[in-house]
């Protein structure tokens, strides 16, 4: 299965708007207790989350996984830091690339692949305000072309 394929659970649309994604990596997540049950129910929010590299390990910070309803005392902290599982070569490459000014690691998608929860992480560079406006103009123009094409086919 290619990267990013599987049952989509959550997507960070804001990341595509705020950043230009240069490269993507697929990472597994270390979960506790009832977290996977909440993920399967789709109770996940990636909106304000990001990844950080500490002591040769990658951690996902700010991802909210709601507590499982039937979890009672075995429930987890919704905003805890979660370790990401990547190969050593990928981590060392990310360390070098994130040292450059303006680059950060942003989670793009959370999905289930072969029964495991995976996160698609993007090496991202922040967009300026004019870049965002330009992207919106391109998107709107593309939408207009498709609309006109559909109208023409109806006739």
ZAKOLTI-318925 format. One record per residue: residue number from 1; residue in three letters; z, x negated, y negated of N, C-alpha, C in turn. Coordinates in pm, whole numbers, padded with zeros to 5 digits. Layout:
# residues N
<koldren nr="NUM" rest="ALA" n_pz="Z" n_px="X" n_py="Y" ca_pz="Z" ca_px="X" ca_py="Y" c_pz="Z" c_px="X" c_py="Y"/>
...
//
This chain:
# residues 155
<koldren nr="1" rest="UNK" n_pz="00000" n_px="-00084" n_py="00119" ca_pz="00000" ca_px="00000" ca_py="00000" c_pz="00000" c_px="-00088" c_py="-00125"/>
<koldren nr="2" rest="UNK" n_pz="-00082" n_px="-00056" n_py="-00224" ca_pz="-00084" ca_px="-00138" ca_py="-00347" c_pz="00042" c_px="-00117" c_py="-00432"/>
<koldren nr="3" rest="UNK" n_pz="00058" n_px="-00208" n_py="-00530" ca_pz="00172" ca_px="-00197" ca_py="-00622" c_pz="00168" c_px="-00064" c_py="-00695"/>
<koldren nr="4" rest="UNK" n_pz="00283" n_px="-00002" n_py="-00710" ca_pz="00290" ca_px="00122" ca_py="-00788" c_pz="00249" c_px="00245" c_py="-00710"/>
<koldren nr="5" rest="UNK" n_pz="00212" n_px="00229" n_py="-00582" ca_pz="00174" ca_px="00344" ca_py="-00501" c_pz="00296" c_px="00394" c_py="-00425"/>
<koldren nr="6" rest="UNK" n_pz="00303" n_px="00521" n_py="-00404" ca_pz="00416" ca_px="00582" ca_py="-00335" c_pz="00454" c_px="00710" c_py="-00407"/>
<koldren nr="7" rest="UNK" n_pz="00560" n_px="00774" n_py="-00363" ca_pz="00602" ca_px="00899" ca_py="-00425" c_pz="00671" c_px="00868" c_py="-00558"/>
<koldren nr="8" rest="UNK" n_pz="00608" n_px="00907" n_py="-00666" ca_pz="00659" ca_px="00880" ca_py="-00801" c_pz="00786" c_px="00961" c_py="-00826"/>
<koldren nr="9" rest="UNK" n_pz="00891" n_px="00895" n_py="-00871" ca_pz="01017" ca_px="00960" ca_py="-00902" c_pz="01033" c_px="00970" c_py="-01054"/>
<koldren nr="10" rest="UNK" n_pz="01015" n_px="00858" n_py="-01125" ca_pz="01031" ca_px="00857" ca_py="-01270" c_pz="00932" c_px="00757" c_py="-01330"/>
<koldren nr="11" rest="UNK" n_pz="00890" n_px="00786" n_py="-01453" ca_pz="00798" ca_px="00699" ca_py="-01523" c_pz="00847" c_px="00680" c_py="-01666"/>
<koldren nr="12" rest="UNK" n_pz="00833" n_px="00558" n_py="-01717" ca_pz="00876" ca_px="00525" ca_py="-01852" c_pz="00755" c_px="00528" c_py="-01944"/>
<koldren nr="13" rest="UNK" n_pz="00720" n_px="00648" n_py="-01994" ca_pz="00604" ca_px="00662" ca_py="-02080" c_pz="00624" c_px="00595" c_py="-02215"/>
<koldren nr="14" rest="UNK" n_pz="00748" n_px="00588" n_py="-02259" ca_pz="00778" ca_px="00525" ca_py="-02387" c_pz="00744" c_px="00376" c_py="-02385"/>
<koldren nr="15" rest="UNK" n_pz="00758" n_px="00314" n_py="-02268" ca_pz="00728" ca_px="00171" ca_py="-02256" c_pz="00580" c_px="00144" c_py="-02282"/>
<koldren nr="16" rest="UNK" n_pz="00493" n_px="00233" n_py="-02232" ca_pz="00350" ca_px="00214" ca_py="-02255" c_pz="00315" c_px="00232" c_py="-02403"/>
<koldren nr="17" rest="UNK" n_pz="00394" n_px="00312" n_py="-02474" ca_pz="00370" ca_px="00335" ca_py="-02616" c_pz="00422" c_px="00219" c_py="-02701"/>
<koldren nr="18" rest="UNK" n_pz="00540" n_px="00167" n_py="-02667" ca_pz="00605" ca_px="00065" ca_py="-02748" c_pz="00564" c_px="-00078" c_py="-02715"/>
<koldren nr="19" rest="UNK" n_pz="00509" n_px="-00100" n_py="-02596" ca_pz="00478" ca_px="-00236" ca_py="-02552" c_pz="00336" c_px="-00243" c_py="-02499"/>
<koldren nr="20" rest="UNK" n_pz="00280" n_px="-00363" n_py="-02507" ca_pz="00155" ca_px="-00388" ca_py="-02435" c_pz="00194" c_px="-00464" c_py="-02308"/>
<koldren nr="21" rest="UNK" n_pz="00158" n_px="-00408" n_py="-02193" ca_pz="00200" ca_px="-00463" ca_py="-02065" c_pz="00099" c_px="-00569" c_py="-02022"/>
<koldren nr="22" rest="UNK" n_pz="00150" n_px="-00690" n_py="-01997" ca_pz="00062" ca_px="-00801" ca_py="-01963" c_pz="00052" c_px="-00821" c_py="-01812"/>
<koldren nr="23" rest="UNK" n_pz="00164" n_px="-00804" n_py="-01741" ca_pz="00166" ca_px="-00826" ca_py="-01598" c_pz="00272" c_px="-00736" c_py="-01535"/>
<koldren nr="24" rest="UNK" n_pz="00251" n_px="-00695" n_py="-01409" ca_pz="00348" ca_px="-00609" ca_py="-01343" c_pz="00397" c_px="-00673" c_py="-01214"/>
<koldren nr="25" rest="UNK" n_pz="00521" n_px="-00642" n_py="-01178" ca_pz="00584" ca_px="-00690" ca_py="-01056" c_pz="00653" c_px="-00574" c_py="-00987"/>
<koldren nr="26" rest="UNK" n_pz="00647" n_px="-00572" n_py="-00855" ca_pz="00715" ca_px="-00469" ca_py="-00778" c_pz="00846" c_px="-00528" c_py="-00728"/>
<koldren nr="27" rest="UNK" n_pz="00956" n_px="-00456" n_py="-00750" ca_pz="01088" ca_px="-00505" ca_py="-00710" c_pz="01166" c_px="-00397" c_py="-00638"/>
<koldren nr="28" rest="UNK" n_pz="01243" n_px="-00438" n_py="-00540" ca_pz="01335" ca_px="-00346" ca_py="-00475" c_pz="01463" c_px="-00338" c_py="-00556"/>
<koldren nr="29" rest="UNK" n_pz="01546" n_px="-00238" n_py="-00529" ca_pz="01671" ca_px="-00221" ca_py="-00603" c_pz="01788" c_px="-00221" c_py="-00505"/>
<koldren nr="30" rest="UNK" n_pz="01897" n_px="-00287" n_py="-00543" ca_pz="02020" ca_px="-00282" ca_py="-00464" c_pz="02097" c_px="-00159" c_py="-00511"/>
<koldren nr="31" rest="UNK" n_pz="02114" n_px="-00062" n_py="-00422" ca_pz="02180" ca_px="00064" ca_py="-00457" c_pz="02314" c_px="00076" c_py="-00386"/>
<koldren nr="32" rest="UNK" n_pz="02400" n_px="00162" n_py="-00438" ca_pz="02531" ca_px="00188" ca_py="-00379" c_pz="02542" c_px="00333" c_py="-00337"/>
<koldren nr="33" rest="UNK" n_pz="02605" n_px="00356" n_py="-00227" ca_pz="02645" ca_px="00490" ca_py="-00183" c_pz="02541" c_px="00598" c_py="-00198"/>
<koldren nr="34" rest="UNK" n_pz="02568" n_px="00693" n_py="-00285" ca_pz="02486" ca_px="00814" ca_py="-00297" c_pz="02371" c_px="00800" c_py="-00396"/>
<koldren nr="35" rest="UNK" n_pz="02346" n_px="00681" n_py="-00447" ca_pz="02240" ca_px="00664" ca_py="-00548" c_pz="02102" c_px="00702" c_py="-00495"/>
<koldren nr="36" rest="UNK" n_pz="02072" n_px="00666" n_py="-00371" ca_pz="01939" ca_px="00697" ca_py="-00316" c_pz="01920" c_px="00848" c_py="-00304"/>
<koldren nr="37" rest="UNK" n_pz="02027" n_px="00921" n_py="-00277" ca_pz="02016" ca_px="01067" ca_py="-00267" c_pz="01982" c_px="01128" c_py="-00403"/>
<koldren nr="38" rest="UNK" n_pz="02043" n_px="01076" n_py="-00507" ca_pz="02012" ca_px="01123" ca_py="-00642" c_pz="01870" c_px="01085" c_py="-00681"/>
<koldren nr="39" rest="UNK" n_pz="01826" n_px="00966" n_py="-00640" ca_pz="01689" ca_px="00923" ca_py="-00670" c_pz="01589" c_px="01015" c_py="-00601"/>
<koldren nr="40" rest="UNK" n_pz="01615" n_px="01048" n_py="-00475" ca_pz="01524" ca_px="01138" ca_py="-00403" c_pz="01516" c_px="01275" c_py="-00467"/>
<koldren nr="41" rest="UNK" n_pz="01625" n_px="01318" n_py="-00533" ca_pz="01624" ca_px="01446" ca_py="-00604" c_pz="01556" c_px="01434" c_py="-00741"/>
<koldren nr="42" rest="UNK" n_pz="01524" n_px="01312" n_py="-00783" ca_pz="01454" ca_px="01290" ca_py="-00909" c_pz="01545" c_px="01287" c_py="-01030"/>
<koldren nr="43" rest="UNK" n_pz="01673" n_px="01263" n_py="-01011" ca_pz="01768" ca_px="01262" ca_py="-01122" c_pz="01785" c_px="01121" c_py="-01177"/>
<koldren nr="44" rest="UNK" n_pz="01675" n_px="01068" n_py="-01233" ca_pz="01672" ca_px="00931" ca_py="-01283" c_pz="01610" c_px="00931" c_py="-01422"/>
<koldren nr="45" rest="UNK" n_pz="01661" n_px="00843" n_py="-01510" ca_pz="01604" ca_px="00828" ca_py="-01643" c_pz="01584" c_px="00679" c_py="-01671"/>
<koldren nr="46" rest="UNK" n_pz="01460" n_px="00640" n_py="-01697" ca_pz="01427" ca_px="00499" ca_py="-01726" c_pz="01408" c_px="00472" c_py="-01874"/>
<koldren nr="47" rest="UNK" n_pz="01426" n_px="00573" n_py="-01957" ca_pz="01383" ca_px="00567" ca_py="-02096" c_pz="01430" c_px="00445" c_py="-02175"/>
<koldren nr="48" rest="UNK" n_pz="01558" n_px="00417" n_py="-02179" ca_pz="01609" ca_px="00307" ca_py="-02261" c_pz="01650" c_px="00187" c_py="-02177"/>
<koldren nr="49" rest="UNK" n_pz="01594" n_px="00172" n_py="-02059" ca_pz="01636" ca_px="00064" ca_py="-01971" c_pz="01548" c_px="-00060" c_py="-01990"/>
<koldren nr="50" rest="UNK" n_pz="01602" n_px="-00173" n_py="-01947" ca_pz="01531" ca_px="-00300" ca_py="-01954" c_pz="01586" c_px="-00391" c_py="-01845"/>
<koldren nr="51" rest="UNK" n_pz="01518" n_px="-00501" n_py="-01818" ca_pz="01563" ca_px="-00596" ca_py="-01717" c_pz="01600" c_px="-00727" c_py="-01786"/>
<koldren nr="52" rest="UNK" n_pz="01700" n_px="-00793" n_py="-01727" ca_pz="01747" ca_px="-00921" ca_py="-01781" c_pz="01764" c_px="-01020" c_py="-01666"/>
<koldren nr="53" rest="UNK" n_pz="01738" n_px="-01145" n_py="-01693" ca_pz="01755" ca_px="-01250" ca_py="-01592" c_pz="01883" c_px="-01326" c_py="-01622"/>
<koldren nr="54" rest="UNK" n_pz="01974" n_px="-01329" n_py="-01524" ca_pz="02101" ca_px="-01401" ca_py="-01537" c_pz="02125" c_px="-01485" c_py="-01414"/>
<koldren nr="55" rest="UNK" n_pz="02143" n_px="-01613" n_py="-01432" ca_pz="02175" ca_px="-01705" ca_py="-01322" c_pz="02077" c_px="-01695" c_py="-01206"/>
<koldren nr="56" rest="UNK" n_pz="01950" n_px="-01686" n_py="-01237" ca_pz="01847" ca_px="-01681" ca_py="-01134" c_pz="01833" c_px="-01548" c_py="-01062"/>
<koldren nr="57" rest="UNK" n_pz="01894" n_px="-01443" n_py="-01115" ca_pz="01884" ca_px="-01310" ca_py="-01058" c_pz="01839" c_px="-01213" c_py="-01166"/>
<koldren nr="58" rest="UNK" n_pz="01768" n_px="-01108" n_py="-01126" ca_pz="01718" ca_px="-01009" ca_py="-01221" c_pz="01801" c_px="-00882" c_py="-01208"/>
<koldren nr="59" rest="UNK" n_pz="01848" n_px="-00831" n_py="-01322" ca_pz="01928" ca_px="-00709" ca_py="-01325" c_pz="01861" c_px="-00605" c_py="-01413"/>
<koldren nr="60" rest="UNK" n_pz="01868" n_px="-00480" n_py="-01367" ca_pz="01816" ca_px="-00367" ca_py="-01443" c_pz="01932" c_px="-00302" c_py="-01516"/>
<koldren nr="61" rest="UNK" n_pz="01921" n_px="-00292" n_py="-01648" ca_pz="02030" ca_px="-00243" ca_py="-01732" c_pz="01986" c_px="-00116" c_py="-01804"/>
<koldren nr="62" rest="UNK" n_pz="02072" n_px="-00017" n_py="-01805" ca_pz="02046" ca_px="00105" ca_py="-01880" c_pz="01974" c_px="00214" c_py="-01805"/>
<koldren nr="63" rest="UNK" n_pz="01942" n_px="00193" n_py="-01677" ca_pz="01879" ca_px="00299" ca_py="-01599" c_pz="01987" c_px="00398" c_py="-01557"/>
<koldren nr="64" rest="UNK" n_pz="01966" n_px="00525" n_py="-01588" ca_pz="02065" ca_px="00629" ca_py="-01559" c_pz="02028" c_px="00702" c_py="-01431"/>
<koldren nr="65" rest="UNK" n_pz="02115" n_px="00694" n_py="-01331" ca_pz="02101" ca_px="00772" ca_py="-01208" c_pz="02218" c_px="00868" c_py="-01205"/>
<koldren nr="66" rest="UNK" n_pz="02190" n_px="00996" n_py="-01214" ca_pz="02296" ca_px="01097" ca_py="-01218" c_pz="02377" c_px="01096" c_py="-01090"/>
<koldren nr="67" rest="UNK" n_pz="02508" n_px="01125" n_py="-01098" ca_pz="02590" ca_px="01131" ca_py="-00977" c_pz="02542" c_px="01241" c_py="-00883"/>
<koldren nr="68" rest="UNK" n_pz="02551" n_px="01214" n_py="-00754" ca_pz="02509" ca_px="01310" ca_py="-00652" c_pz="02611" c_px="01424" c_py="-00648"/>
<koldren nr="69" rest="UNK" n_pz="02560" n_px="01548" n_py="-00644" ca_pz="02649" ca_px="01666" ca_py="-00654" c_pz="02749" c_px="01675" c_py="-00540"/>
<koldren nr="70" rest="UNK" n_pz="02708" n_px="01643" n_py="-00417" ca_pz="02800" ca_px="01652" ca_py="-00303" c_pz="02866" c_px="01518" c_py="-00272"/>
<koldren nr="71" rest="UNK" n_pz="02866" n_px="01427" n_py="-00367" ca_pz="02914" ca_px="01292" ca_py="-00342" c_pz="03063" c_px="01273" c_py="-00351"/>
<koldren nr="72" rest="UNK" n_pz="03137" n_px="01365" n_py="-00408" ca_pz="03281" ca_px="01358" ca_py="-00436" c_pz="03327" c_px="01218" c_py="-00476"/>
<koldren nr="73" rest="UNK" n_pz="03420" n_px="01159" n_py="-00408" ca_pz="03477" ca_px="01031" ca_py="-00452" c_pz="03385" c_px="00912" c_py="-00425"/>
<koldren nr="74" rest="UNK" n_pz="03279" n_px="00932" n_py="-00348" ca_pz="03187" ca_px="00823" ca_py="-00316" c_pz="03078" c_px="00806" c_py="-00421"/>
<koldren nr="75" rest="UNK" n_pz="03085" n_px="00882" n_py="-00527" ca_pz="02983" ca_px="00872" ca_py="-00632" c_pz="02991" c_px="00738" c_py="-00704"/>
<koldren nr="76" rest="UNK" n_pz="02887" n_px="00708" n_py="-00777" ca_pz="02869" ca_px="00579" ca_py="-00844" c_pz="02875" c_px="00597" c_py="-00995"/>
<koldren nr="77" rest="UNK" n_pz="02884" n_px="00484" n_py="-01064" ca_pz="02876" ca_px="00483" ca_py="-01210" c_pz="02729" c_px="00501" c_py="-01249"/>
<koldren nr="78" rest="UNK" n_pz="02695" n_px="00603" n_py="-01328" ca_pz="02553" ca_px="00631" ca_py="-01357" c_pz="02479" c_px="00521" c_py="-01431"/>
<koldren nr="79" rest="UNK" n_pz="02547" n_px="00442" n_py="-01512" ca_pz="02478" ca_px="00341" ca_py="-01594" c_pz="02507" c_px="00197" c_py="-01553"/>
<koldren nr="80" rest="UNK" n_pz="02551" n_px="00176" n_py="-01431" ca_pz="02586" ca_px="00040" ca_py="-01389" c_pz="02463" c_px="-00049" c_py="-01382"/>
<koldren nr="81" rest="UNK" n_pz="02486" n_px="-00181" n_py="-01388" ca_pz="02377" ca_px="-00277" ca_py="-01373" c_pz="02336" c_px="-00279" c_py="-01227"/>
<koldren nr="82" rest="UNK" n_pz="02206" n_px="-00279" n_py="-01203" ca_pz="02154" ca_px="-00282" ca_py="-01066" c_pz="02071" c_px="-00408" c_py="-01046"/>
<koldren nr="83" rest="UNK" n_pz="02098" n_px="-00478" n_py="-00937" ca_pz="02025" ca_px="-00600" ca_py="-00906" c_pz="01887" c_px="-00565" c_py="-00852"/>
<koldren nr="84" rest="UNK" n_pz="01787" n_px="-00640" n_py="-00897" ca_pz="01650" ca_px="-00622" ca_py="-00849" c_pz="01616" c_px="-00733" c_py="-00750"/>
<koldren nr="85" rest="UNK" n_pz="01540" n_px="-00697" n_py="-00648" ca_pz="01504" ca_px="-00791" ca_py="-00544" c_pz="01362" c_px="-00840" c_py="-00564"/>
<koldren nr="86" rest="UNK" n_pz="01350" n_px="-00967" n_py="-00599" ca_pz="01221" ca_px="-01032" ca_py="-00620" c_pz="01219" c_px="-01165" c_py="-00546"/>
<koldren nr="87" rest="UNK" n_pz="01101" n_px="-01218" n_py="-00519" ca_pz="01090" ca_px="-01350" ca_py="-00458" c_pz="01128" c_px="-01456" c_py="-00561"/>
<koldren nr="88" rest="UNK" n_pz="01176" n_px="-01571" n_py="-00511" ca_pz="01218" ca_px="-01680" ca_py="-00600" c_pz="01104" c_px="-01728" c_py="-00690"/>
<koldren nr="89" rest="UNK" n_pz="00982" n_px="-01733" n_py="-00636" ca_pz="00868" ca_px="-01777" ca_py="-00717" c_pz="00845" c_px="-01680" c_py="-00833"/>
<koldren nr="90" rest="UNK" n_pz="00857" n_px="-01551" n_py="-00805" ca_pz="00838" ca_px="-01451" ca_py="-00911" c_pz="00946" c_px="-01463" c_py="-01017"/>
<koldren nr="91" rest="UNK" n_pz="01070" n_px="-01484" n_py="-00975" ca_pz="01181" ca_px="-01497" ca_py="-01070" c_pz="01163" c_px="-01620" c_py="-01157"/>
<koldren nr="92" rest="UNK" n_pz="01126" n_px="-01732" n_py="-01097" ca_pz="01108" ca_px="-01854" ca_py="-01178" c_pz="00991" c_px="-01838" c_py="-01276"/>
<koldren nr="93" rest="UNK" n_pz="00886" n_px="-01768" n_py="-01234" ca_pz="00773" ca_px="-01741" ca_py="-01322" c_pz="00818" c_px="-01651" c_py="-01439"/>
<koldren nr="94" rest="UNK" n_pz="00898" n_px="-01550" n_py="-01408" ca_pz="00947" ca_px="-01459" ca_py="-01512" c_pz="01040" c_px="-01532" c_py="-01609"/>
<koldren nr="95" rest="UNK" n_pz="01121" n_px="-01623" n_py="-01559" ca_pz="01210" ca_px="-01699" ca_py="-01648" c_pz="01127" c_px="-01775" c_py="-01751"/>
<koldren nr="96" rest="UNK" n_pz="01021" n_px="-01841" n_py="-01705" ca_pz="00935" ca_px="-01916" ca_py="-01796" c_pz="00865" c_px="-01828" c_py="-01897"/>
<koldren nr="97" rest="UNK" n_pz="00819" n_px="-01711" n_py="-01852" ca_pz="00744" ca_px="-01624" ca_py="-01941" c_pz="00832" c_px="-01550" c_py="-02040"/>
<koldren nr="98" rest="UNK" n_pz="00956" n_px="-01517" n_py="-02001" ca_pz="01044" ca_px="-01445" ca_py="-02093" c_pz="01111" c_px="-01539" c_py="-02194"/>
<koldren nr="99" rest="UNK" n_pz="01101" n_px="-01670" n_py="-02172" ca_pz="01154" ca_px="-01765" ca_py="-02271" c_pz="01070" c_px="-01760" c_py="-02400"/>
<koldren nr="100" rest="UNK" n_pz="00942" n_px="-01724" n_py="-02387" ca_pz="00857" ca_px="-01714" ca_py="-02504" c_pz="00905" c_px="-01599" c_py="-02593"/>
<koldren nr="101" rest="UNK" n_pz="00893" n_px="-01617" n_py="-02722" ca_pz="00941" ca_px="-01516" ca_py="-02816" c_pz="00851" c_px="-01392" c_py="-02809"/>
<koldren nr="102" rest="UNK" n_pz="00916" n_px="-01276" n_py="-02804" ca_pz="00842" ca_px="-01150" ca_py="-02807" c_pz="00820" c_px="-01087" c_py="-02672"/>
<koldren nr="103" rest="UNK" n_pz="00850" n_px="-01157" n_py="-02563" ca_pz="00830" ca_px="-01102" ca_py="-02429" c_pz="00960" c_px="-01048" c_py="-02373"/>
<koldren nr="104" rest="UNK" n_pz="00950" n_px="-00937" n_py="-02301" ca_pz="01067" ca_px="-00880" ca_py="-02236" c_pz="01024" c_px="-00813" c_py="-02106"/>
<koldren nr="105" rest="UNK" n_pz="01121" n_px="-00779" n_py="-02023" ca_pz="01096" ca_px="-00712" ca_py="-01896" c_pz="01134" c_px="-00565" c_py="-01910"/>
<koldren nr="106" rest="UNK" n_pz="01039" n_px="-00478" n_py="-01882" ca_pz="01060" ca_px="-00335" ca_py="-01900" c_pz="01023" c_px="-00262" c_py="-01770"/>
<koldren nr="107" rest="UNK" n_pz="01111" n_px="-00174" n_py="-01719" ca_pz="01073" ca_px="-00095" ca_py="-01602" c_pz="00972" c_px="00012" c_py="-01640"/>
<koldren nr="108" rest="UNK" n_pz="00865" n_px="00024" n_py="-01561" ca_pz="00758" ca_px="00118" ca_py="-01590" c_pz="00765" c_px="00242" c_py="-01502"/>
<koldren nr="109" rest="UNK" n_pz="00791" n_px="00222" n_py="-01373" ca_pz="00793" ca_px="00333" ca_py="-01278" c_pz="00904" c_px="00311" c_py="-01175"/>
<koldren nr="110" rest="UNK" n_pz="00955" n_px="00422" n_py="-01125" ca_pz="01046" ca_px="00420" ca_py="-01011" c_pz="00982" c_px="00509" c_py="-00906"/>
<koldren nr="111" rest="UNK" n_pz="00966" n_px="00458" n_py="-00786" ca_pz="00898" ca_px="00534" ca_py="-00681" c_pz="00955" c_px="00498" c_py="-00545"/>
<koldren nr="112" rest="UNK" n_pz="00927" n_px="00583" n_py="-00447" ca_pz="00968" ca_px="00559" ca_py="-00309" c_pz="00847" c_px="00509" c_py="-00231"/>
<koldren nr="113" rest="UNK" n_pz="00865" n_px="00398" n_py="-00161" ca_pz="00757" ca_px="00339" ca_py="-00083" c_pz="00814" c_px="00303" c_py="00054"/>
<koldren nr="114" rest="UNK" n_pz="00763" n_px="00366" n_py="00157" ca_pz="00810" ca_px="00346" ca_py="00295" c_pz="00960" c_px="00368" c_py="00308"/>
<koldren nr="115" rest="UNK" n_pz="01014" n_px="00464" n_py="00234" ca_pz="01155" ca_px="00497" ca_py="00243" c_pz="01246" c_px="00415" c_py="00154"/>
<koldren nr="116" rest="UNK" n_pz="01192" n_px="00317" n_py="00083" ca_pz="01271" ca_px="00232" ca_py="-00005" c_pz="01240" c_px="00264" c_py="-00151"/>
<koldren nr="117" rest="UNK" n_pz="01342" n_px="00256" n_py="-00236" ca_pz="01322" ca_px="00275" ca_py="-00379" c_pz="01270" c_px="00146" c_py="-00439"/>
<koldren nr="118" rest="UNK" n_pz="01163" n_px="00155" n_py="-00513" ca_pz="01100" ca_px="00039" ca_py="-00577" c_pz="01085" c_px="00064" c_py="-00725"/>
<koldren nr="119" rest="UNK" n_pz="01089" n_px="-00044" n_py="-00803" ca_pz="01069" ca_px="-00036" ca_py="-00947" c_pz="00949" c_px="-00124" c_py="-00982"/>
<koldren nr="120" rest="UNK" n_pz="00859" n_px="-00071" n_py="-01063" ca_pz="00748" ca_px="-00150" ca_py="-01114" c_pz="00792" c_px="-00203" c_py="-01249"/>
<koldren nr="121" rest="UNK" n_pz="00804" n_px="-00335" n_py="-01259" ca_pz="00853" ca_px="-00399" ca_py="-01381" c_pz="00735" c_px="-00463" c_py="-01453"/>
<koldren nr="122" rest="UNK" n_pz="00728" n_px="-00446" n_py="-01582" ca_pz="00620" ca_px="-00503" ca_py="-01659" c_pz="00668" c_px="-00611" c_py="-01752"/>
<koldren nr="123" rest="UNK" n_pz="00591" n_px="-00720" n_py="-01759" ca_pz="00615" ca_px="-00823" ca_py="-01859" c_pz="00547" c_px="-00772" c_py="-01985"/>
<koldren nr="124" rest="UNK" n_pz="00627" n_px="-00741" n_py="-02085" ca_pz="00575" ca_px="-00668" ca_py="-02200" c_pz="00595" c_px="-00745" c_py="-02330"/>
<koldren nr="125" rest="UNK" n_pz="00502" n_px="-00720" n_py="-02420" ca_pz="00512" ca_px="-00776" ca_py="-02555" c_pz="00513" c_px="-00657" c_py="-02651"/>
<koldren nr="126" rest="UNK" n_pz="00606" n_px="-00655" n_py="-02744" ca_pz="00622" ca_px="-00543" ca_py="-02836" c_pz="00500" c_px="-00522" c_py="-02924"/>
<koldren nr="127" rest="UNK" n_pz="00466" n_px="-00395" n_py="-02946" ca_pz="00354" ca_px="-00361" ca_py="-03033" c_pz="00404" c_px="-00343" c_py="-03175"/>
<koldren nr="128" rest="UNK" n_pz="00317" n_px="-00374" n_py="-03268" ca_pz="00346" ca_px="-00346" ca_py="-03409" c_pz="00309" c_px="-00201" c_py="-03437"/>
<koldren nr="129" rest="UNK" n_pz="00351" n_px="-00151" n_py="-03552" ca_pz="00327" ca_px="-00011" ca_py="-03586" c_pz="00178" c_px="00020" c_py="-03594"/>
<koldren nr="130" rest="UNK" n_pz="00099" n_px="-00072" n_py="-03650" ca_pz="-00044" ca_px="-00048" ca_py="-03663" c_pz="-00113" c_px="-00047" c_py="-03526"/>
<koldren nr="131" rest="UNK" n_pz="-00062" n_px="-00125" n_py="-03429" ca_pz="-00117" ca_px="-00122" ca_py="-03294" c_pz="-00095" c_px="00014" c_py="-03230"/>
<koldren nr="132" rest="UNK" n_pz="00023" n_px="00072" n_py="-03252" ca_pz="00054" ca_px="00203" ca_py="-03195" c_pz="-00038" c_px="00309" c_py="-03255"/>
<koldren nr="133" rest="UNK" n_pz="-00062" n_px="00301" n_py="-03386" ca_pz="-00150" ca_px="00397" ca_py="-03452" c_pz="-00293" c_px="00385" c_py="-03399"/>
<koldren nr="134" rest="UNK" n_pz="-00336" n_px="00262" n_py="-03378" ca_pz="-00471" ca_px="00239" ca_py="-03327" c_pz="-00487" c_px="00297" c_py="-03186"/>
<koldren nr="135" rest="UNK" n_pz="-00385" n_px="00278" n_py="-03103" ca_pz="-00389" ca_px="00335" ca_py="-02967" c_pz="-00396" c_px="00487" c_py="-02971"/>
<koldren nr="136" rest="UNK" n_pz="-00319" n_px="00548" n_py="-03062" ca_pz="-00322" ca_px="00694" ca_py="-03074" c_pz="-00460" c_px="00743" c_py="-03118"/>
<koldren nr="137" rest="UNK" n_pz="-00524" n_px="00669" n_py="-03210" ca_pz="-00658" ca_px="00706" ca_py="-03255" c_pz="-00758" c_px="00699" c_py="-03140"/>
<koldren nr="138" rest="UNK" n_pz="-00751" n_px="00593" n_py="-03060" ca_pz="-00840" ca_px="00578" ca_py="-02945" c_pz="-00819" c_px="00691" c_py="-02844"/>
<koldren nr="139" rest="UNK" n_pz="-00694" n_px="00724" n_py="-02820" ca_pz="-00660" ca_px="00830" ca_py="-02725" c_pz="-00715" c_px="00964" c_py="-02773"/>
<koldren nr="140" rest="UNK" n_pz="-00700" n_px="00991" n_py="-02903" ca_pz="-00748" ca_px="01116" ca_py="-02961" c_pz="-00901" c_px="01123" c_py="-02956"/>
<koldren nr="141" rest="UNK" n_pz="-00968" n_px="01012" n_py="-02985" ca_pz="-01115" ca_px="01009" ca_py="-02980" c_pz="-01164" c_px="01034" c_py="-02838"/>
<koldren nr="142" rest="UNK" n_pz="-01099" n_px="00974" n_py="-02741" ca_pz="-01136" ca_px="00993" ca_py="-02601" c_pz="-01118" c_px="01140" c_py="-02561"/>
<koldren nr="143" rest="UNK" n_pz="-01010" n_px="01200" n_py="-02605" ca_pz="-00982" ca_px="01340" ca_py="-02577" c_pz="-01091" c_px="01430" c_py="-02637"/>
<koldren nr="144" rest="UNK" n_pz="-01133" n_px="01399" n_py="-02760" ca_pz="-01238" ca_px="01476" ca_py="-02826" c_pz="-01371" c_px="01467" c_py="-02751"/>
<koldren nr="145" rest="UNK" n_pz="-01405" n_px="01347" n_py="-02704" ca_pz="-01529" ca_px="01328" ca_py="-02629" c_pz="-01525" c_px="01409" c_py="-02500"/>
<koldren nr="146" rest="UNK" n_pz="-01413" n_px="01404" n_py="-02430" ca_pz="-01401" ca_px="01481" ca_py="-02306" c_pz="-01409" c_px="01630" c_py="-02332"/>
<koldren nr="147" rest="UNK" n_pz="-01348" n_px="01676" n_py="-02439" ca_pz="-01351" ca_px="01819" ca_py="-02475" c_pz="-01495" c_px="01862" c_py="-02505"/>
<koldren nr="148" rest="UNK" n_pz="-01567" n_px="01782" n_py="-02582" ca_pz="-01706" ca_px="01813" ca_py="-02615" c_pz="-01793" c_px="01814" c_py="-02490"/>
<koldren nr="149" rest="UNK" n_pz="-01770" n_px="01721" n_py="-02400" ca_pz="-01846" ca_px="01713" ca_py="-02276" c_pz="-01823" c_px="01837" c_py="-02190"/>
<koldren nr="150" rest="UNK" n_pz="-01697" n_px="01880" n_py="-02182" ca_pz="-01663" ca_px="02001" ca_py="-02105" c_pz="-01730" c_px="02124" c_py="-02164"/>
<koldren nr="151" rest="UNK" n_pz="-01729" n_px="02136" n_py="-02298" ca_pz="-01793" ca_px="02249" ca_py="-02366" c_pz="-01943" c_px="02251" c_py="-02339"/>
<koldren nr="152" rest="UNK" n_pz="-02004" n_px="02135" n_py="-02336" ca_pz="-02148" ca_px="02124" ca_py="-02312" c_pz="-02183" c_px="02167" c_py="-02169"/>
<koldren nr="153" rest="UNK" n_pz="-02096" n_px="02133" n_py="-02074" ca_pz="-02121" ca_px="02167" ca_py="-01934" c_pz="-02107" c_px="02317" c_py="-01910"/>
<koldren nr="154" rest="UNK" n_pz="-02025" n_px="02385" n_py="-01988" ca_pz="-02006" ca_px="02528" ca_py="-01971" c_pz="-02132" c_px="02608" c_py="-02006"/>
<koldren nr="155" rest="UNK" n_pz="-02211" n_px="02555" n_py="-02099" ca_pz="-02332" ca_px="02626" ca_py="-02144" c_pz="-02442" c_px="02624" c_py="-02042"/>
//
